[in-house]
Amino acid sequence: MNVVLPRDLEKYVESLVEKGRYAASSDVIAEALRQHQVSQPGFQVVMTPELERLLDEGMADLGEASTTEQLRRSR
């Protein structure tokens, strides 16, 4: 993957590497993206025990192609 940065950001990344804060420019970019993921969370699925159970049952019944509603009624 190639990333093109504006010159001011490129200089900033270079300075962080030169100061020894990071081993390589790719480390700076990776850290920035990790922080972005935390600060800008997208859609997240919270795996509850009930959801996990229904998914497991659904996977076991793939041949029957049960819907989650059908699985709920069968309990």
TORDO-306444 format. One line per 8 residues: number of its first residue (from 0); for each residue y, x, z of N, C-alpha, C. Coordinates in Angstrom, 3 decimals. Atoms other than C-alpha are relative to their C-alpha. Last residue first. Layout:
TORDO-306444
NUM) Y,X,Z,Y,X,Z,Y,X,Z; ...
end
This chain:
TORDO-306444
74) 0.228,-0.528,-1.367,-23.052,-37.149,22.043,-0.324,-1.077,0.971; 1.429,-0.244,-0.244,-23.589,-38.466,18.510,-0.286,0.524,1.392; 0.720,1.254,-0.216,-20.136,-40.057,18.356,-1.456,0.236,0.354; -0.465,0.597,-1.264,-18.393,-36.694,18.839,-0.795,-1.278,0.312; 0.553,-0.799,-1.098,-20.508,-35.053,16.092,0.411,-0.594,1.354; 1.413,0.339,-0.106,-19.697,-37.877,13.674,-0.653,0.780,1.142; 0.081,1.349,-0.558,-15.985,-37.408,14.407,-1.461,-0.438,0.155; -0.187,-0.107,-1.454,-16.319,-33.652,13.880,-0.072,-1.374,0.655
66) -1.409,-0.182,-0.326,-17.770,-34.374,10.445,0.127,0.138,1.511; -0.594,0.924,-0.968,-21.426,-33.793,9.748,1.477,0.299,0.180; -1.451,0.093,0.215,-22.394,-31.889,6.596,0.644,-1.045,0.895; -0.327,1.418,-0.120,-26.127,-32.570,7.010,1.478,-0.263,-0.203; 0.781,0.732,0.996,-27.121,-29.125,5.718,0.309,-1.484,0.008; -0.640,-0.142,1.312,-24.300,-27.570,7.710,-0.731,-0.771,-1.094; 0.260,1.178,0.827,-25.740,-29.011,10.918,0.616,0.105,-1.383; 1.442,0.277,-0.038,-26.068,-25.775,12.922,-0.369,-1.149,-0.933
58) 0.675,-1.077,0.732,-22.576,-24.729,11.850,-1.502,-0.247,-0.040; -0.268,0.170,1.425,-21.228,-28.081,12.949,-0.690,1.051,-0.843; 0.814,1.124,0.463,-22.913,-27.801,16.329,0.186,-0.220,-1.499; 1.401,-0.432,-0.012,-21.423,-24.345,16.844,-0.924,-1.106,-0.507; 0.191,-0.902,1.133,-18.006,-25.601,15.761,-1.438,0.487,-0.087; 0.023,0.802,1.228,-18.265,-28.535,18.143,-0.185,0.871,-1.243; 1.258,0.749,0.038,-19.230,-26.236,21.021,-0.103,-0.806,-1.285; 1.071,-0.957,0.294,-16.369,-23.842,20.256,-1.345,-0.710,-0.110
50) -0.116,-0.356,1.411,-13.907,-26.726,20.097,-1.110,0.965,-0.395; 0.384,1.170,0.796,-15.122,-28.055,23.453,0.043,0.312,-1.495; 1.466,0.155,-0.044,-15.027,-24.605,25.077,-0.482,-1.178,-0.847; 0.418,0.617,-1.255,-11.449,-24.207,23.852,-1.519,-0.085,0.011; 1.415,0.336,-0.027,-10.536,-21.749,21.121,-0.364,-0.529,1.383; 0.473,-0.276,-1.348,-6.782,-21.849,20.791,-1.428,-0.492,0.067; 1.009,0.942,-0.454,-5.936,-21.620,17.130,-0.433,0.427,1.388; 1.086,-0.590,-0.770,-2.709,-19.862,16.349,-0.949,-1.097,0.447
42) 0.975,0.995,-0.438,-0.214,-20.709,13.654,-1.129,0.697,0.726; 0.251,1.058,0.965,2.363,-18.007,13.462,-0.937,-1.022,0.596; 1.368,0.496,0.133,3.746,-15.856,16.206,-0.093,-1.126,-1.017; -0.046,1.087,0.979,7.050,-14.174,15.471,-1.392,-0.595,-0.184; -1.270,0.723,-0.125,7.685,-11.859,18.429,0.110,-1.194,-0.939; -0.166,0.529,-1.351,4.079,-10.741,18.810,1.251,-0.859,0.103; 1.032,1.013,-0.219,3.408,-10.345,15.103,0.164,-0.657,1.365; -0.408,1.206,0.725,6.725,-8.542,14.695,-1.008,-1.122,0.209
34) -1.036,0.638,-0.802,5.754,-6.044,17.391,0.484,-1.293,-0.661; 0.667,0.536,-1.190,2.543,-5.271,15.513,1.013,-0.730,0.882; 0.690,1.227,0.398,4.541,-4.944,12.282,-0.749,-0.623,1.168; -1.010,1.035,0.246,6.936,-2.446,13.859,-0.671,-1.324,-0.376; -0.504,0.442,-1.302,4.011,-0.443,15.237,1.029,-1.111,-0.162; 1.070,0.768,-0.641,2.377,-0.298,11.802,0.454,-0.532,1.355; 0.080,1.305,0.661,5.655,0.765,10.171,-1.056,-0.877,0.665; -1.228,0.730,-0.330,6.195,3.586,12.657,-0.071,-1.412,-0.571
26) 0.131,0.415,-1.398,2.569,4.735,12.340,1.217,-0.810,0.449; 0.854,1.187,-0.019,2.890,4.757,8.535,-0.206,-0.511,1.420; -0.819,1.181,0.283,5.828,7.130,8.903,-0.834,-1.277,0.013; -0.232,0.234,1.426,3.563,9.683,10.524,0.827,-1.262,-0.183; 0.622,-1.069,0.785,2.826,11.284,13.906,0.308,-0.137,-1.489; 1.135,0.479,0.787,5.257,9.087,15.828,-0.534,1.158,-0.825; 0.369,1.277,-0.620,7.773,9.863,18.586,-1.206,-0.630,-0.692; 1.332,-0.034,-0.603,7.799,13.478,17.471,-0.418,-1.282,0.682
18) -0.166,-0.141,-1.451,11.548,13.655,16.867,-1.338,0.017,0.736; -0.509,-1.350,-0.274,10.849,14.262,13.166,0.148,0.260,1.493; 1.111,-0.929,0.229,8.701,11.108,13.001,0.444,1.423,0.332; 0.997,0.246,-1.052,11.407,8.958,14.571,-1.187,0.953,-0.117; -0.499,-0.592,-1.244,14.024,10.560,12.327,-0.977,-0.205,1.153; 0.133,-1.455,0.072,11.995,9.802,9.194,0.448,0.655,1.306; 1.434,-0.296,-0.127,11.709,6.147,10.184,-0.221,1.508,-0.008; 0.376,0.307,-1.382,15.479,5.943,10.708,-1.471,0.328,0.249
10) -0.506,-1.099,-0.832,16.159,7.693,7.410,-0.385,-0.210,1.463; 0.824,-1.169,0.324,13.925,5.179,5.584,0.415,1.196,0.860; 1.256,0.149,-0.735,15.676,2.349,7.382,-0.935,1.175,-0.260; -0.283,-0.144,-1.427,19.078,3.576,6.174,-1.259,-0.150,0.848; -0.185,-1.404,-0.397,17.739,4.160,2.644,0.270,0.160,1.496; -1.380,-0.421,0.264,16.461,0.608,2.234,0.197,1.407,0.588; -0.980,0.357,-1.022,12.703,0.576,2.459,1.405,0.338,-0.470; -1.310,-0.529,0.352,10.041,0.536,-0.259,0.992,-0.525,1.031
2) -1.094,0.787,-0.548,6.504,0.092,1.015,1.304,0.676,-0.379; -1.277,-0.709,0.027,3.431,1.276,-0.853,1.085,-0.937,0.498; -1.170,0.845,0.000,0.000,0.000,0.000,1.235,0.892,0.000
end
